[in-house]
């Protein structure tokens, strides 16, 4: 589980990040990143929202994919800007991807967006 301060709390958080943010895609995920100019209400570091649709697979595969994505995101909190909002949309290929592949693809997308310096 992600700590509460790192989770989106409403559907408007998802829509704001997707509409106002920049995005980068890979084979397994699409990453939407929004870094507001003005200070915002959330404190405690970056926030993450996950979208894992039925296109990824059945319930078992979707839940496994969600757990893997949460684990990858938890490892990135120190590397992301503290005010960043991040939505990760899992593509159908993510259902068969390993944790290592998901980590690599998310980091690749974040580097394209300029959020990681690695």
Backbone as XML, in Angstrom:
<?xml version="1.0"?>
<chain id="A" units="angstrom">
  <residue number="1" name="UNK">
    <atom name="N" x="0.826" y="-1.186" z="0.000"/>
    <atom name="CA" x="0.000" y="0.000" z="0.000"/>
    <atom name="C" x="0.870" y="1.250" z="0.000"/>
  </residue>
  <residue number="2" name="UNK">
    <atom name="N" x="0.382" y="2.272" z="-0.666"/>
    <atom name="CA" x="1.057" y="3.564" z="-0.632"/>
    <atom name="C" x="0.566" y="4.339" z="0.584"/>
  </residue>
  <residue number="3" name="UNK">
    <atom name="N" x="1.444" y="5.123" z="1.203"/>
    <atom name="CA" x="0.993" y="5.978" z="2.304"/>
    <atom name="C" x="-0.073" y="6.956" z="1.814"/>
  </residue>
  <residue number="4" name="UNK">
    <atom name="N" x="-0.963" y="7.340" z="2.699"/>
    <atom name="CA" x="-2.093" y="8.197" z="2.334"/>
    <atom name="C" x="-1.655" y="9.496" z="1.681"/>
  </residue>
  <residue number="5" name="UNK">
    <atom name="N" x="-0.583" y="10.103" z="2.165"/>
    <atom name="CA" x="-0.157" y="11.390" z="1.606"/>
    <atom name="C" x="0.364" y="11.262" z="0.177"/>
  </residue>
  <residue number="6" name="UNK">
    <atom name="N" x="0.596" y="10.038" z="-0.285"/>
    <atom name="CA" x="1.096" y="9.825" z="-1.647"/>
    <atom name="C" x="0.026" y="9.313" z="-2.605"/>
  </residue>
  <residue number="7" name="UNK">
    <atom name="N" x="-1.235" y="9.290" z="-2.165"/>
    <atom name="CA" x="-2.331" y="8.806" z="-3.022"/>
    <atom name="C" x="-3.242" y="9.954" z="-3.431"/>
  </residue>
  <residue number="8" name="UNK">
    <atom name="N" x="-3.821" y="9.814" z="-4.608"/>
    <atom name="CA" x="-4.872" y="10.746" z="-5.009"/>
    <atom name="C" x="-6.102" y="10.490" z="-4.159"/>
  </residue>
  <residue number="9" name="UNK">
    <atom name="N" x="-6.823" y="11.575" z="-3.846"/>
    <atom name="CA" x="-7.986" y="11.438" z="-2.970"/>
    <atom name="C" x="-9.310" y="11.639" z="-3.690"/>
  </residue>
  <residue number="10" name="UNK">
    <atom name="N" x="-9.289" y="12.122" z="-4.922"/>
    <atom name="CA" x="-10.547" y="12.346" z="-5.629"/>
    <atom name="C" x="-10.353" y="12.169" z="-7.139"/>
  </residue>
  <residue number="11" name="UNK">
    <atom name="N" x="-11.451" y="11.928" z="-7.844"/>
    <atom name="CA" x="-11.365" y="11.819" z="-9.308"/>
    <atom name="C" x="-10.864" y="13.101" z="-9.969"/>
  </residue>
  <residue number="12" name="UNK">
    <atom name="N" x="-11.092" y="14.240" z="-9.333"/>
    <atom name="CA" x="-10.619" y="15.495" z="-9.926"/>
    <atom name="C" x="-9.090" y="15.551" z="-9.955"/>
  </residue>
  <residue number="13" name="UNK">
    <atom name="N" x="-8.430" y="14.872" z="-9.021"/>
    <atom name="CA" x="-6.966" y="14.806" z="-9.057"/>
    <atom name="C" x="-6.491" y="14.105" z="-10.324"/>
  </residue>
  <residue number="14" name="UNK">
    <atom name="N" x="-7.169" y="13.015" z="-10.676"/>
    <atom name="CA" x="-6.827" y="12.288" z="-11.900"/>
    <atom name="C" x="-7.041" y="13.165" z="-13.130"/>
  </residue>
  <residue number="15" name="UNK">
    <atom name="N" x="-8.220" y="13.776" z="-13.231"/>
    <atom name="CA" x="-8.535" y="14.556" z="-14.432"/>
    <atom name="C" x="-7.630" y="15.775" z="-14.562"/>
  </residue>
  <residue number="16" name="UNK">
    <atom name="N" x="-7.313" y="16.438" z="-13.462"/>
    <atom name="CA" x="-6.426" y="17.604" z="-13.517"/>
    <atom name="C" x="-5.038" y="17.200" z="-14.006"/>
  </residue>
  <residue number="17" name="UNK">
    <atom name="N" x="-4.528" y="16.103" z="-13.492"/>
    <atom name="CA" x="-3.197" y="15.646" z="-13.887"/>
    <atom name="C" x="-3.164" y="15.226" z="-15.352"/>
  </residue>
  <residue number="18" name="UNK">
    <atom name="N" x="-4.195" y="14.534" z="-15.800"/>
    <atom name="CA" x="-4.225" y="14.075" z="-17.187"/>
    <atom name="C" x="-4.415" y="15.250" z="-18.149"/>
  </residue>
  <residue number="19" name="UNK">
    <atom name="N" x="-5.274" y="16.196" z="-17.799"/>
    <atom name="CA" x="-5.557" y="17.316" z="-18.709"/>
    <atom name="C" x="-4.450" y="18.366" z="-18.731"/>
  </residue>
  <residue number="20" name="UNK">
    <atom name="N" x="-3.880" y="18.678" z="-17.583"/>
    <atom name="CA" x="-2.900" y="19.771" z="-17.507"/>
    <atom name="C" x="-1.460" y="19.305" z="-17.583"/>
  </residue>
  <residue number="21" name="UNK">
    <atom name="N" x="-1.238" y="18.012" z="-17.366"/>
    <atom name="CA" x="0.128" y="17.508" z="-17.307"/>
    <atom name="C" x="0.675" y="17.110" z="-18.664"/>
  </residue>
  <residue number="22" name="UNK">
    <atom name="N" x="1.928" y="16.730" z="-18.636"/>
    <atom name="CA" x="2.588" y="16.205" z="-19.842"/>
    <atom name="C" x="2.565" y="14.694" z="-19.746"/>
  </residue>
  <residue number="23" name="UNK">
    <atom name="N" x="2.708" y="14.026" z="-20.892"/>
    <atom name="CA" x="2.681" y="12.566" z="-20.865"/>
    <atom name="C" x="3.782" y="11.977" z="-21.736"/>
  </residue>
  <residue number="24" name="UNK">
    <atom name="N" x="4.160" y="10.767" z="-21.349"/>
    <atom name="CA" x="5.130" y="9.991" z="-22.116"/>
    <atom name="C" x="4.706" y="8.537" z="-22.009"/>
  </residue>
  <residue number="25" name="UNK">
    <atom name="N" x="4.838" y="7.823" z="-23.112"/>
    <atom name="CA" x="4.413" y="6.431" z="-23.127"/>
    <atom name="C" x="5.537" y="5.479" z="-23.435"/>
  </residue>
  <residue number="26" name="UNK">
    <atom name="N" x="5.354" y="4.263" z="-22.980"/>
    <atom name="CA" x="6.264" y="3.165" z="-23.291"/>
    <atom name="C" x="5.410" y="1.973" z="-23.705"/>
  </residue>
  <residue number="27" name="UNK">
    <atom name="N" x="6.017" y="0.814" z="-23.802"/>
    <atom name="CA" x="5.288" y="-0.381" z="-24.218"/>
    <atom name="C" x="4.251" y="-0.812" z="-23.185"/>
  </residue>
  <residue number="28" name="UNK">
    <atom name="N" x="4.523" y="-0.550" z="-21.904"/>
    <atom name="CA" x="3.646" y="-1.063" z="-20.857"/>
    <atom name="C" x="2.821" y="-0.010" z="-20.136"/>
  </residue>
  <residue number="29" name="UNK">
    <atom name="N" x="3.244" y="1.247" z="-20.145"/>
    <atom name="CA" x="2.541" y="2.284" z="-19.386"/>
    <atom name="C" x="2.545" y="3.623" z="-20.118"/>
  </residue>
  <residue number="30" name="UNK">
    <atom name="N" x="1.577" y="4.458" z="-19.745"/>
    <atom name="CA" x="1.592" y="5.868" z="-20.122"/>
    <atom name="C" x="1.661" y="6.644" z="-18.814"/>
  </residue>
  <residue number="31" name="UNK">
    <atom name="N" x="2.629" y="7.549" z="-18.724"/>
    <atom name="CA" x="2.839" y="8.327" z="-17.507"/>
    <atom name="C" x="2.428" y="9.763" z="-17.770"/>
  </residue>
  <residue number="32" name="UNK">
    <atom name="N" x="1.529" y="10.273" z="-16.922"/>
    <atom name="CA" x="1.102" y="11.668" z="-16.971"/>
    <atom name="C" x="1.716" y="12.368" z="-15.765"/>
  </residue>
  <residue number="33" name="UNK">
    <atom name="N" x="2.414" y="13.470" z="-15.992"/>
    <atom name="CA" x="3.080" y="14.203" z="-14.919"/>
    <atom name="C" x="2.602" y="15.641" z="-14.911"/>
  </residue>
  <residue number="34" name="UNK">
    <atom name="N" x="2.179" y="16.105" z="-13.752"/>
    <atom name="CA" x="1.746" y="17.488" z="-13.591"/>
    <atom name="C" x="2.506" y="18.082" z="-12.404"/>
  </residue>
  <residue number="35" name="UNK">
    <atom name="N" x="3.211" y="19.155" z="-12.670"/>
    <atom name="CA" x="3.930" y="19.879" z="-11.620"/>
    <atom name="C" x="3.374" y="21.290" z="-11.576"/>
  </residue>
  <residue number="36" name="UNK">
    <atom name="N" x="2.464" y="21.570" z="-10.638"/>
    <atom name="CA" x="1.838" y="22.891" z="-10.579"/>
    <atom name="C" x="2.862" y="23.993" z="-10.302"/>
  </residue>
  <residue number="37" name="UNK">
    <atom name="N" x="2.619" y="25.177" z="-10.889"/>
    <atom name="CA" x="3.511" y="26.321" z="-10.674"/>
    <atom name="C" x="3.348" y="26.878" z="-9.266"/>
  </residue>
  <residue number="38" name="UNK">
    <atom name="N" x="2.110" y="27.028" z="-8.838"/>
    <atom name="CA" x="1.828" y="27.587" z="-7.516"/>
    <atom name="C" x="1.871" y="26.480" z="-6.465"/>
  </residue>
  <residue number="39" name="UNK">
    <atom name="N" x="2.206" y="26.847" z="-5.231"/>
    <atom name="CA" x="2.138" y="25.837" z="-4.174"/>
    <atom name="C" x="0.711" y="25.296" z="-4.075"/>
  </residue>
  <residue number="40" name="UNK">
    <atom name="N" x="0.606" y="24.007" z="-3.839"/>
    <atom name="CA" x="-0.718" y="23.399" z="-3.786"/>
    <atom name="C" x="-0.996" y="22.843" z="-2.403"/>
  </residue>
  <residue number="41" name="UNK">
    <atom name="N" x="-2.217" y="22.392" z="-2.211"/>
    <atom name="CA" x="-2.684" y="22.003" z="-0.883"/>
    <atom name="C" x="-2.001" y="20.751" z="-0.338"/>
  </residue>
  <residue number="42" name="UNK">
    <atom name="N" x="-1.567" y="19.826" z="-1.198"/>
    <atom name="CA" x="-1.019" y="18.587" z="-0.646"/>
    <atom name="C" x="0.415" y="18.777" z="-0.180"/>
  </residue>
  <residue number="43" name="UNK">
    <atom name="N" x="0.733" y="18.149" z="0.908"/>
    <atom name="CA" x="2.069" y="18.179" z="1.484"/>
    <atom name="C" x="2.550" y="16.746" z="1.650"/>
  </residue>
  <residue number="44" name="UNK">
    <atom name="N" x="3.823" y="16.575" z="1.820"/>
    <atom name="CA" x="4.330" y="15.243" z="2.108"/>
    <atom name="C" x="4.910" y="14.527" z="0.910"/>
  </residue>
  <residue number="45" name="UNK">
    <atom name="N" x="5.142" y="15.208" z="-0.182"/>
    <atom name="CA" x="5.785" y="14.576" z="-1.322"/>
    <atom name="C" x="4.867" y="14.359" z="-2.498"/>
  </residue>
  <residue number="46" name="UNK">
    <atom name="N" x="5.386" y="13.690" z="-3.529"/>
    <atom name="CA" x="4.609" y="13.465" z="-4.744"/>
    <atom name="C" x="3.415" y="12.553" z="-4.487"/>
  </residue>
  <residue number="47" name="UNK">
    <atom name="N" x="2.386" y="12.725" z="-5.326"/>
    <atom name="CA" x="1.187" y="11.875" z="-5.235"/>
    <atom name="C" x="1.046" y="11.070" z="-6.515"/>
  </residue>
  <residue number="48" name="UNK">
    <atom name="N" x="0.472" y="9.878" z="-6.379"/>
    <atom name="CA" x="0.364" y="8.946" z="-7.500"/>
    <atom name="C" x="-1.058" y="8.419" z="-7.596"/>
  </residue>
  <residue number="49" name="UNK">
    <atom name="N" x="-1.525" y="8.278" z="-8.843"/>
    <atom name="CA" x="-2.783" y="7.603" z="-9.119"/>
    <atom name="C" x="-2.546" y="6.553" z="-10.191"/>
  </residue>
  <residue number="50" name="UNK">
    <atom name="N" x="-3.163" y="5.401" z="-10.038"/>
    <atom name="CA" x="-2.998" y="4.312" z="-10.999"/>
    <atom name="C" x="-4.299" y="4.049" z="-11.729"/>
  </residue>
  <residue number="51" name="UNK">
    <atom name="N" x="-4.194" y="3.758" z="-13.022"/>
    <atom name="CA" x="-5.336" y="3.357" z="-13.831"/>
    <atom name="C" x="-4.976" y="2.016" z="-14.460"/>
  </residue>
  <residue number="52" name="UNK">
    <atom name="N" x="-5.681" y="0.977" z="-14.024"/>
    <atom name="CA" x="-5.447" y="-0.366" z="-14.547"/>
    <atom name="C" x="-6.805" y="-0.897" z="-15.007"/>
  </residue>
  <residue number="53" name="UNK">
    <atom name="N" x="-7.051" y="-0.848" z="-16.307"/>
    <atom name="CA" x="-8.363" y="-1.210" z="-16.851"/>
    <atom name="C" x="-8.455" y="-2.703" z="-17.142"/>
  </residue>
  <residue number="54" name="UNK">
    <atom name="N" x="-9.642" y="-3.125" z="-17.538"/>
    <atom name="CA" x="-9.872" y="-4.531" z="-17.884"/>
    <atom name="C" x="-9.082" y="-4.964" z="-19.107"/>
  </residue>
  <residue number="55" name="UNK">
    <atom name="N" x="-8.594" y="-4.017" z="-19.885"/>
    <atom name="CA" x="-7.779" y="-4.366" z="-21.048"/>
    <atom name="C" x="-6.468" y="-5.026" z="-20.633"/>
  </residue>
  <residue number="56" name="UNK">
    <atom name="N" x="-6.041" y="-4.800" z="-19.400"/>
    <atom name="CA" x="-4.799" y="-5.387" z="-18.898"/>
    <atom name="C" x="-4.963" y="-6.885" z="-18.672"/>
  </residue>
  <residue number="57" name="UNK">
    <atom name="N" x="-6.140" y="-7.305" z="-18.251"/>
    <atom name="CA" x="-6.373" y="-8.725" z="-18.016"/>
    <atom name="C" x="-7.489" y="-8.932" z="-17.016"/>
  </residue>
  <residue number="58" name="UNK">
    <atom name="N" x="-7.626" y="-10.165" z="-16.554"/>
    <atom name="CA" x="-8.677" y="-10.457" z="-15.582"/>
    <atom name="C" x="-8.314" y="-9.839" z="-14.221"/>
  </residue>
  <residue number="59" name="UNK">
    <atom name="N" x="-9.168" y="-10.044" z="-13.233"/>
    <atom name="CA" x="-8.986" y="-9.390" z="-11.930"/>
    <atom name="C" x="-7.663" y="-9.772" z="-11.275"/>
  </residue>
  <residue number="60" name="UNK">
    <atom name="N" x="-7.276" y="-11.007" z="-11.375"/>
    <atom name="CA" x="-6.022" y="-11.439" z="-10.762"/>
    <atom name="C" x="-4.841" y="-10.713" z="-11.386"/>
  </residue>
  <residue number="61" name="UNK">
    <atom name="N" x="-4.823" y="-10.620" z="-12.692"/>
    <atom name="CA" x="-3.725" y="-9.943" z="-13.396"/>
    <atom name="C" x="-3.742" y="-8.451" z="-13.099"/>
  </residue>
  <residue number="62" name="UNK">
    <atom name="N" x="-4.934" y="-7.841" z="-13.085"/>
    <atom name="CA" x="-5.020" y="-6.397" z="-12.784"/>
    <atom name="C" x="-4.506" y="-6.087" z="-11.383"/>
  </residue>
  <residue number="63" name="UNK">
    <atom name="N" x="-4.888" y="-6.893" z="-10.407"/>
    <atom name="CA" x="-4.439" y="-6.643" z="-9.038"/>
    <atom name="C" x="-2.938" y="-6.873" z="-8.897"/>
  </residue>
  <residue number="64" name="UNK">
    <atom name="N" x="-2.426" y="-7.884" z="-9.554"/>
    <atom name="CA" x="-0.981" y="-8.128" z="-9.516"/>
    <atom name="C" x="-0.232" y="-6.959" z="-10.156"/>
  </residue>
  <residue number="65" name="UNK">
    <atom name="N" x="-0.747" y="-6.468" z="-11.287"/>
    <atom name="CA" x="-0.129" y="-5.343" z="-11.963"/>
    <atom name="C" x="-0.182" y="-4.092" z="-11.084"/>
  </residue>
  <residue number="66" name="UNK">
    <atom name="N" x="-1.308" y="-3.859" z="-10.430"/>
    <atom name="CA" x="-1.433" y="-2.702" z="-9.528"/>
    <atom name="C" x="-0.429" y="-2.783" z="-8.387"/>
  </residue>
  <residue number="67" name="UNK">
    <atom name="N" x="-0.281" y="-3.953" z="-7.792"/>
    <atom name="CA" x="0.691" y="-4.118" z="-6.699"/>
    <atom name="C" x="2.102" y="-3.830" z="-7.186"/>
  </residue>
  <residue number="68" name="UNK">
    <atom name="N" x="2.436" y="-4.325" z="-8.360"/>
    <atom name="CA" x="3.773" y="-4.073" z="-8.912"/>
    <atom name="C" x="3.988" y="-2.585" z="-9.182"/>
  </residue>
  <residue number="69" name="UNK">
    <atom name="N" x="2.980" y="-1.928" z="-9.747"/>
    <atom name="CA" x="3.099" y="-0.497" z="-10.028"/>
    <atom name="C" x="3.243" y="0.306" z="-8.740"/>
  </residue>
  <residue number="70" name="UNK">
    <atom name="N" x="2.475" y="-0.047" z="-7.706"/>
    <atom name="CA" x="2.604" y="0.655" z="-6.419"/>
    <atom name="C" x="4.005" y="0.485" z="-5.843"/>
  </residue>
  <residue number="71" name="UNK">
    <atom name="N" x="4.550" y="-0.704" z="-5.950"/>
    <atom name="CA" x="5.890" y="-0.963" z="-5.440"/>
    <atom name="C" x="6.927" y="-0.120" z="-6.180"/>
  </residue>
  <residue number="72" name="UNK">
    <atom name="N" x="6.809" y="-0.040" z="-7.489"/>
    <atom name="CA" x="7.730" y="0.768" z="-8.291"/>
    <atom name="C" x="7.602" y="2.241" z="-7.911"/>
  </residue>
  <residue number="73" name="UNK">
    <atom name="N" x="6.377" y="2.725" z="-7.760"/>
    <atom name="CA" x="6.157" y="4.136" z="-7.417"/>
    <atom name="C" x="6.721" y="4.472" z="-6.046"/>
  </residue>
  <residue number="74" name="UNK">
    <atom name="N" x="6.559" y="3.575" z="-5.088"/>
    <atom name="CA" x="7.074" y="3.821" z="-3.739"/>
    <atom name="C" x="8.587" y="4.001" z="-3.760"/>
  </residue>
  <residue number="75" name="UNK">
    <atom name="N" x="9.263" y="3.312" z="-4.642"/>
    <atom name="CA" x="10.719" y="3.437" z="-4.746"/>
    <atom name="C" x="11.141" y="4.745" z="-5.407"/>
  </residue>
  <residue number="76" name="UNK">
    <atom name="N" x="10.221" y="5.429" z="-6.084"/>
    <atom name="CA" x="10.553" y="6.657" z="-6.811"/>
    <atom name="C" x="10.281" y="7.939" z="-6.030"/>
  </residue>
  <residue number="77" name="UNK">
    <atom name="N" x="9.646" y="7.863" z="-4.879"/>
    <atom name="CA" x="9.224" y="9.075" z="-4.174"/>
    <atom name="C" x="10.372" y="10.020" z="-3.866"/>
  </residue>
  <residue number="78" name="UNK">
    <atom name="N" x="11.536" y="9.493" z="-3.515"/>
    <atom name="CA" x="12.664" y="10.364" z="-3.187"/>
    <atom name="C" x="13.241" y="11.048" z="-4.422"/>
  </residue>
  <residue number="79" name="UNK">
    <atom name="N" x="13.069" y="10.455" z="-5.592"/>
    <atom name="CA" x="13.649" y="10.996" z="-6.822"/>
    <atom name="C" x="12.734" y="12.005" z="-7.527"/>
  </residue>
  <residue number="80" name="UNK">
    <atom name="N" x="11.443" y="12.011" z="-7.182"/>
    <atom name="CA" x="10.490" y="12.901" z="-7.852"/>
    <atom name="C" x="10.391" y="14.240" z="-7.136"/>
  </residue>
  <residue number="81" name="UNK">
    <atom name="N" x="10.016" y="15.299" z="-7.875"/>
    <atom name="CA" x="9.787" y="16.590" z="-7.224"/>
    <atom name="C" x="8.677" y="16.463" z="-6.180"/>
  </residue>
  <residue number="82" name="UNK">
    <atom name="N" x="8.795" y="17.160" z="-5.040"/>
    <atom name="CA" x="7.828" y="16.981" z="-3.951"/>
    <atom name="C" x="6.402" y="17.412" z="-4.282"/>
  </residue>
  <residue number="83" name="UNK">
    <atom name="N" x="6.216" y="18.283" z="-5.271"/>
    <atom name="CA" x="4.862" y="18.735" z="-5.609"/>
    <atom name="C" x="4.294" y="18.024" z="-6.831"/>
  </residue>
  <residue number="84" name="UNK">
    <atom name="N" x="4.979" y="17.003" z="-7.311"/>
    <atom name="CA" x="4.558" y="16.317" z="-8.537"/>
    <atom name="C" x="3.305" y="15.478" z="-8.308"/>
  </residue>
  <residue number="85" name="UNK">
    <atom name="N" x="2.420" y="15.525" z="-9.293"/>
    <atom name="CA" x="1.272" y="14.626" z="-9.366"/>
    <atom name="C" x="1.510" y="13.713" z="-10.556"/>
  </residue>
  <residue number="86" name="UNK">
    <atom name="N" x="1.320" y="12.429" z="-10.350"/>
    <atom name="CA" x="1.669" y="11.432" z="-11.351"/>
    <atom name="C" x="0.511" y="10.458" z="-11.525"/>
  </residue>
  <residue number="87" name="UNK">
    <atom name="N" x="0.072" y="10.267" z="-12.775"/>
    <atom name="CA" x="-0.917" y="9.237" z="-13.087"/>
    <atom name="C" x="-0.229" y="8.234" z="-13.995"/>
  </residue>
  <residue number="88" name="UNK">
    <atom name="N" x="-0.326" y="6.971" z="-13.615"/>
    <atom name="CA" x="0.251" y="5.903" z="-14.421"/>
    <atom name="C" x="-0.889" y="5.044" z="-14.936"/>
  </residue>
  <residue number="89" name="UNK">
    <atom name="N" x="-1.013" y="5.017" z="-16.267"/>
    <atom name="CA" x="-2.058" y="4.211" z="-16.905"/>
    <atom name="C" x="-1.400" y="2.969" z="-17.478"/>
  </residue>
  <residue number="90" name="UNK">
    <atom name="N" x="-1.829" y="1.814" z="-16.996"/>
    <atom name="CA" x="-1.268" y="0.543" z="-17.452"/>
    <atom name="C" x="-1.861" y="0.182" z="-18.812"/>
  </residue>
  <residue number="91" name="UNK">
    <atom name="N" x="-1.008" y="-0.167" z="-19.736"/>
    <atom name="CA" x="-1.428" y="-0.625" z="-21.058"/>
    <atom name="C" x="-1.554" y="-2.152" z="-21.036"/>
  </residue>
  <residue number="92" name="UNK">
    <atom name="N" x="-2.214" y="-2.745" z="-22.036"/>
    <atom name="CA" x="-2.394" y="-4.199" z="-22.037"/>
    <atom name="C" x="-1.097" y="-4.993" z="-21.865"/>
  </residue>
  <residue number="93" name="UNK">
    <atom name="N" x="0.006" y="-4.489" z="-22.358"/>
    <atom name="CA" x="1.290" y="-5.185" z="-22.221"/>
    <atom name="C" x="1.801" y="-5.273" z="-20.796"/>
  </residue>
  <residue number="94" name="UNK">
    <atom name="N" x="1.274" y="-4.445" z="-19.914"/>
    <atom name="CA" x="1.763" y="-4.442" z="-18.530"/>
    <atom name="C" x="1.311" y="-5.678" z="-17.761"/>
  </residue>
  <residue number="95" name="UNK">
    <atom name="N" x="0.245" y="-6.323" z="-18.206"/>
    <atom name="CA" x="-0.240" y="-7.516" z="-17.524"/>
    <atom name="C" x="0.756" y="-8.655" z="-17.535"/>
  </residue>
  <residue number="96" name="UNK">
    <atom name="N" x="1.549" y="-8.757" z="-18.577"/>
    <atom name="CA" x="2.543" y="-9.817" z="-18.671"/>
    <atom name="C" x="3.947" y="-9.363" z="-18.357"/>
  </residue>
  <residue number="97" name="UNK">
    <atom name="N" x="4.105" y="-8.098" z="-17.960"/>
    <atom name="CA" x="5.432" y="-7.551" z="-17.688"/>
    <atom name="C" x="5.863" y="-7.855" z="-16.255"/>
  </residue>
  <residue number="98" name="UNK">
    <atom name="N" x="7.153" y="-8.017" z="-16.082"/>
    <atom name="CA" x="7.704" y="-8.234" z="-14.746"/>
    <atom name="C" x="7.833" y="-6.889" z="-14.028"/>
  </residue>
  <residue number="99" name="UNK">
    <atom name="N" x="8.101" y="-6.952" z="-12.740"/>
    <atom name="CA" x="8.312" y="-5.723" z="-11.964"/>
    <atom name="C" x="9.499" y="-4.940" z="-12.506"/>
  </residue>
  <residue number="100" name="UNK">
    <atom name="N" x="10.526" y="-5.640" z="-12.904"/>
    <atom name="CA" x="11.726" y="-4.983" z="-13.445"/>
    <atom name="C" x="11.393" y="-4.228" z="-14.738"/>
  </residue>
  <residue number="101" name="UNK">
    <atom name="N" x="10.582" y="-4.853" z="-15.605"/>
    <atom name="CA" x="10.196" y="-4.195" z="-16.859"/>
    <atom name="C" x="9.334" y="-2.969" z="-16.582"/>
  </residue>
  <residue number="102" name="UNK">
    <atom name="N" x="8.404" y="-3.081" z="-15.637"/>
    <atom name="CA" x="7.561" y="-1.936" z="-15.287"/>
    <atom name="C" x="8.403" y="-0.807" z="-14.717"/>
  </residue>
  <residue number="103" name="UNK">
    <atom name="N" x="9.343" y="-1.135" z="-13.853"/>
    <atom name="CA" x="10.234" y="-0.132" z="-13.277"/>
    <atom name="C" x="11.033" y="0.567" z="-14.374"/>
  </residue>
  <residue number="104" name="UNK">
    <atom name="N" x="11.600" y="-0.220" z="-15.270"/>
    <atom name="CA" x="12.390" y="0.350" z="-16.368"/>
    <atom name="C" x="11.543" y="1.283" z="-17.238"/>
  </residue>
  <residue number="105" name="UNK">
    <atom name="N" x="10.319" y="0.856" z="-17.569"/>
    <atom name="CA" x="9.464" y="1.664" z="-18.435"/>
    <atom name="C" x="8.993" y="2.945" z="-17.749"/>
  </residue>
  <residue number="106" name="UNK">
    <atom name="N" x="8.666" y="2.872" z="-16.472"/>
    <atom name="CA" x="8.235" y="4.082" z="-15.757"/>
    <atom name="C" x="9.390" y="5.064" z="-15.648"/>
  </residue>
  <residue number="107" name="UNK">
    <atom name="N" x="10.572" y="4.576" z="-15.308"/>
    <atom name="CA" x="11.743" y="5.465" z="-15.223"/>
    <atom name="C" x="12.069" y="6.082" z="-16.589"/>
  </residue>
  <residue number="108" name="UNK">
    <atom name="N" x="11.944" y="5.293" z="-17.638"/>
    <atom name="CA" x="12.202" y="5.793" z="-18.996"/>
    <atom name="C" x="11.234" y="6.936" z="-19.330"/>
  </residue>
  <residue number="109" name="UNK">
    <atom name="N" x="9.957" y="6.746" z="-19.022"/>
    <atom name="CA" x="8.960" y="7.783" z="-19.293"/>
    <atom name="C" x="9.225" y="9.031" z="-18.446"/>
  </residue>
  <residue number="110" name="UNK">
    <atom name="N" x="9.591" y="8.844" z="-17.192"/>
    <atom name="CA" x="9.871" y="10.002" z="-16.321"/>
    <atom name="C" x="11.113" y="10.747" z="-16.783"/>
  </residue>
  <residue number="111" name="UNK">
    <atom name="N" x="12.112" y="10.052" z="-17.293"/>
    <atom name="CA" x="13.289" y="10.736" z="-17.841"/>
    <atom name="C" x="12.906" y="11.560" z="-19.063"/>
  </residue>
  <residue number="112" name="UNK">
    <atom name="N" x="12.032" y="11.016" z="-19.920"/>
    <atom name="CA" x="11.561" y="11.769" z="-21.086"/>
    <atom name="C" x="10.846" y="13.054" z="-20.667"/>
  </residue>
  <residue number="113" name="UNK">
    <atom name="N" x="10.141" y="12.980" z="-19.545"/>
    <atom name="CA" x="9.399" y="14.147" z="-19.047"/>
    <atom name="C" x="10.284" y="15.092" z="-18.246"/>
  </residue>
  <residue number="114" name="UNK">
    <atom name="N" x="11.533" y="14.716" z="-18.013"/>
    <atom name="CA" x="12.454" y="15.566" z="-17.280"/>
    <atom name="C" x="12.273" y="15.520" z="-15.767"/>
  </residue>
  <residue number="115" name="UNK">
    <atom name="N" x="11.586" y="14.508" z="-15.256"/>
    <atom name="CA" x="11.358" y="14.417" z="-13.821"/>
    <atom name="C" x="12.457" y="13.644" z="-13.113"/>
  </residue>
  <residue number="116" name="UNK">
    <atom name="N" x="13.225" y="12.835" z="-13.839"/>
    <atom name="CA" x="14.328" y="12.075" z="-13.257"/>
    <atom name="C" x="15.611" y="12.467" z="-13.966"/>
  </residue>
  <residue number="117" name="UNK">
    <atom name="N" x="16.695" y="12.500" z="-13.206"/>
    <atom name="CA" x="17.997" y="12.871" z="-13.777"/>
    <atom name="C" x="18.873" y="11.679" z="-14.074"/>
  </residue>
  <residue number="118" name="UNK">
    <atom name="N" x="18.433" y="10.489" z="-13.703"/>
    <atom name="CA" x="19.273" y="9.289" z="-13.834"/>
    <atom name="C" x="19.816" y="9.106" z="-15.194"/>
  </residue>
</chain>
